[in-house]
C-alpha cells in the first residue's frame, strides 16, 4: 500500500470521526507510524505489521477516543496517563491530536519505554513523556487515566488508583461491552458511561468505559451512545 493510499485512508478516517486535524498533525501521525515500523524490526512493539492494518488498528482506533475525550475535558488543558502504553497507543496519538493535554505513557518494559521517549524527541512533542516504571509507583495526579487492552477493569483501577486526581476519571478502551468486568469493579468505583466507538474500516466492536470514584459527584456524561452487549 503506497503512502498516498495510506494518506487517503487516514484523511477519510479523520473525516468519518469528525476530527479537525491540521496537515502538520497528520504528518506527525505518519511519522509516528514510520517509527513503529522501524523499531518493530528490532523490538516486538506490536504484532500488527501490515501498513493498512496499522492505519486502522493503531491510528484510527486511537483517534476514535479523541472526540469523547475532548467532550469530557471541554478542550481545556489537562493531564492524561496511558497505562501499559506499549507502542504508545492511544497515548502518542492523543498527544498529537490534543496538544493541550500533557500525556505520560508508562510501560514496565524498558525497550517500550525507550521507544516512547524516542518518539517524544523525534516528533518534537513537548506534551509527551515516556516513563519506564510500574503504574503502581506513580503518584500523579492525572485528570484522565486510560488504557488499551491492558488488564481487567478491576485491576486497571486498582493498580492506577493512586495516580488519579481527586476529580479524575478512568477511560478504558475495550472491545465488546465488558459486563462481567463492570460487575467485578470494587465497591468504591462506579462505571458512569459506556460509549460505543465506531472505528473506520474496523469490523470488530469497540467500547470506551468511563469510571470514577463512587464518592464523587456524578460527572457529566460524555457524548455518545450506549454500547450494546
C-alpha positions in Angstrom: 0.0 0.0 0.0 1.5 3.3 -1.1 2.0 6.4 1.1 -0.6 8.2 -1.0 -3.2 5.4 -0.4 -2.4 5.4 3.4 -2.8 9.2 3.5 -6.1 9.0 1.7 -7.2 6.3 4.2 -6.2 8.5 7.1 -7.9 11.6 5.7 -11.1 9.6 5.1 -11.0 8.1 8.6 -10.4 11.5 10.2 -13.4 12.9 8.3 -15.6 10.0 9.4 -14.6 10.6 13.0 -15.4 14.3 12.7 -12.0 15.4 13.8 -10.2 18.6 12.7 -6.5 17.9 12.4 -4.0 20.1 10.7 -1.7 18.9 7.9 1.1 19.1 10.5 -0.7 16.8 12.9 -1.5 14.3 10.1 2.2 14.3 9.1 3.2 13.6 12.7 0.8 10.6 12.8 2.5 9.2 9.7 5.9 9.9 11.1 4.9 8.0 14.3 3.7 5.1 12.2 7.0 5.1 10.5 8.8 4.9 13.8 6.7 2.0 14.9 7.6 0.1 11.7 11.3 0.9 12.1 11.6 -0.1 15.7 9.4 -3.2 15.1 12.3 -4.6 13.1 14.3 -5.0 16.3 11.8 -4.8 19.1 8.4 -6.6 19.2 6.3 -3.4 19.8 3.2 -4.7 18.1 2.1 -7.9 16.3 0.4 -5.8 13.6 2.9 -5.1 10.8 0.8 -4.6 7.7 0.6 -0.8 7.0 -3.1 -0.9 6.1 -3.9 -2.8 9.4 -1.6 -0.5 11.3 -3.5 2.5 10.0 -6.9 1.1 11.1 -5.9 -0.8 14.3 -3.4 1.7 15.6 -4.1 5.2 14.3 -7.8 5.2 13.6 -8.6 3.1 16.7 -6.7 5.5 18.9 -8.1 8.6 17.1 -11.7 7.3 17.9 -11.2 8.3 21.5 -10.2 11.9 20.8 -13.8 13.3 20.3 -15.1 11.6 23.5 -12.1 12.8 25.4 -12.5 16.4 24.2 -16.2 16.3 25.1 -15.1 15.3 28.7 -12.4 17.9 29.0 -14.1 20.7 27.1 -10.9 21.3 25.2 -9.2 22.5 28.4 -5.6 21.8 29.3 -5.1 18.7 31.5 -3.1 15.6 32.1 -3.5 12.1 30.9 -1.7 8.8 31.8 -1.7 5.9 29.3 -1.1 2.7 31.3 0.7 -0.2 29.7 1.2 2.0 26.7 3.4 -0.4 24.7 3.9 1.3 21.3 2.2 4.4 22.6 -1.4 3.6 21.8 -3.5 5.6 22.4 -1.2 8.0 24.3 1.0 9.2 21.5 -2.0 9.7 19.1 -3.7 11.7 21.8 -0.6 13.8 22.4 -0.5 14.6 18.6 -4.2 15.3 18.3 -4.6 17.1 21.6 -1.6 19.3 22.2 -3.3 21.0 25.1 -3.2 17.7 27.1 0.0 16.6 28.8 0.4 12.9 28.1 2.5 10.4 30.0 2.9 6.9 28.6 4.1 4.4 31.1 5.3 0.9 30.5 7.2 -1.5 32.7 9.2 -2.9 29.7 12.3 -0.9 29.2 12.5 -1.2 25.4 9.0 0.0 25.0 9.6 3.0 27.4 12.7 3.8 25.4 10.7 3.8 22.2 8.2 6.2 23.7 10.9 8.5 24.8 12.4 8.4 21.3 9.0 9.3 19.8 8.7 12.3 22.0 12.2 13.5 21.0 11.9 12.7 17.3 8.5 14.1 16.8 9.3 17.1 19.0 6.2 16.7 21.2 6.7 18.7 24.3 3.5 17.4 25.8 4.6 13.7 25.6 6.7 11.7 28.0 7.6 8.1 28.0 8.1 6.6 31.5 9.8 3.3 32.4 8.0 2.3 35.6 5.2 0.4 37.1 1.9 2.3 37.3 1.5 1.4 41.0 4.5 3.6 41.8 3.2 6.7 40.0 1.7 9.4 42.2 0.2 11.7 39.6 -2.2 13.3 39.9 -3.7 12.8 36.4 -7.1 14.1 35.3 -7.7 11.1 33.0 -6.1 7.7 33.1 -6.6 5.5 30.1 -5.6 2.0 28.8 -6.0 -0.1 25.7 -6.0 -3.9 26.1 -4.1 -3.6 29.4 -5.9 -5.5 32.0 -9.3 -6.2 33.6 -11.2 -3.1 34.7 -10.8 -4.1 38.3 -7.0 -4.5 38.0 -6.8 -1.3 35.9 -8.4 0.9 38.5 -6.7 -0.9 41.5 -3.2 -0.5 40.0 -3.6 3.1 38.8 -5.8 4.5 41.6 -3.0 6.3 43.4 -2.2 8.3 40.3 -5.8 9.5 39.7 -6.6 13.1 40.6 -9.4 13.6 43.2 -11.9 14.6 40.5 -10.3 12.4 37.8 -11.8 9.7 35.6 -10.7 6.4 34.1 -11.2 5.9 30.4 -10.7 2.3 29.4 -10.7 1.1 25.8 -12.4 -2.3 25.4 -13.8 -4.5 22.7 -17.3 -5.9 23.4 -19.3 -4.4 26.3 -17.4 -5.9 29.3 -20.4 -6.8 31.5 -18.5 -9.2 33.7 -15.6 -6.8 34.3 -18.0 -4.0 35.2 -19.8 -6.3 37.7 -16.4 -7.1 39.2 -15.4 -3.5 39.9 -14.7 -2.8 43.6 -17.4 -1.1 45.6 -15.7 2.3 45.6 -15.6 2.5 41.8 -18.6 3.4 39.6 -18.9 3.0 35.9 -20.9 6.0 34.8 -20.9 5.6 31.0 -20.1 3.0 28.3 -19.7 4.6 24.9 -19.7 2.8 21.6 -16.8 3.7 19.4 -17.1 3.4 15.6 -13.6 2.9 14.2 -13.5 3.5 10.4 -12.8 0.3 8.4 -12.8 -1.9 11.6 -15.4 -4.6 11.8 -14.9 -5.5 15.4 -16.6 -3.9 18.4 -15.0 -1.2 20.4 -16.2 0.5 23.6 -15.0 3.2 25.9 -15.7 2.6 29.6 -15.8 5.7 31.8 -15.3 5.2 35.6 -14.9 7.4 38.7 -14.6 7.1 42.4 -18.1 6.5 43.8 -17.8 9.1 46.4 -17.6 11.9 43.8 -20.4 13.9 42.5 -21.6 12.3 39.3 -19.7 13.9 36.4 -21.4 14.9 33.2 -21.7 12.1 30.7 -19.5 12.4 27.6 -21.4 12.4 24.4 -22.1 9.2 22.5 -24.4 6.2 22.5 -24.6 3.4 24.9 -22.7 0.3 23.8 -24.9 -2.7 23.4 -23.9 -6.0 24.8 
